[in-house]
């Protein structure tokens, strides 16, 4: 059995080398003010993007790969470079080292990134298996994207989290699948302050026409001109994009398919 594991690891490394070779030769910038898709070679699911000064930062789900929570940087949204990883390795359970079982796929899901008062914050959930009913939530904090990062594992399970700092410095996480909840964190962003509050459980009259499949997940929250906006995909890989809007962070929210 061990030789098959080693062979699988060698093949995986060969595939990674091939992927990196393609990354090194791929350039989406046509040099004339236009670009060619894909902007980034490879799989970058569940992206979250922020702007800090003149730089943009993008984080993505890494699931079973380590280092985890890959972060890329760009100054024009076309040319991207790797800037760091929020998680070096998962050490909270020996099964990550295939001791007493395995936790394949139980890494970083739906990572979210924010910058607040000089610090970078990354959040993600870790479901236990494909059932997604249980798991935990993590927050990583650093002064710079390259690290070092300090990770705190919460006993709470906030599925597909979207981290949000409001104008009054209160910090929240919007989370859930289908039904969305809002949970306030303490000011140090190291623990949960209150119970989850359900802010959305609505559906779509024309959902069958839009796709179907999984409900809304991967939510991200913003405040623009005094209003709160939540964007999230729904319907799985063949689904659509939804935007919620409200004058209050706890709702009620109106909704509209936007893509």
HELIX and SHEET records of a PDB file:
HELIX    1   1 UNK A    2  UNK A   25  1                                  24    
HELIX    2   2 UNK A   94  UNK A   97  5                                   4    
HELIX    3   3 UNK A  207  UNK A  210  1                                   4    
HELIX    4   4 UNK A  236  UNK A  238  5                                   3    
SHEET    1   A 4 UNK A  48  UNK A  52  0                                        
SHEET    2   A 4 UNK A  55  UNK A  59 -1                                        
SHEET    3   A 4 UNK A  68  UNK A  74 -1                                        
SHEET    4   A 4 UNK A  81  UNK A  87 -1                                        
SHEET    1   B 4 UNK A 109  UNK A 116  0                                        
SHEET    2   B 4 UNK A 119  UNK A 127 -1                                        
SHEET    3   B 4 UNK A 135  UNK A 142 -1                                        
SHEET    4   B 4 UNK A 150  UNK A 154 -1                                        
SHEET    1   C 4 UNK A 162  UNK A 165  0                                        
SHEET    2   C 4 UNK A 171  UNK A 176 -1                                        
SHEET    3   C 4 UNK A 180  UNK A 185 -1                                        
SHEET    4   C 4 UNK A 197  UNK A 200 -1                                        
SHEET    1   D 4 UNK A 217  UNK A 224  0                                        
SHEET    2   D 4 UNK A 227  UNK A 234 -1                                        
SHEET    3   D 4 UNK A 240  UNK A 246 -1                                        
SHEET    4   D 4 UNK A 254  UNK A 257 -1                                        
END                                                                             
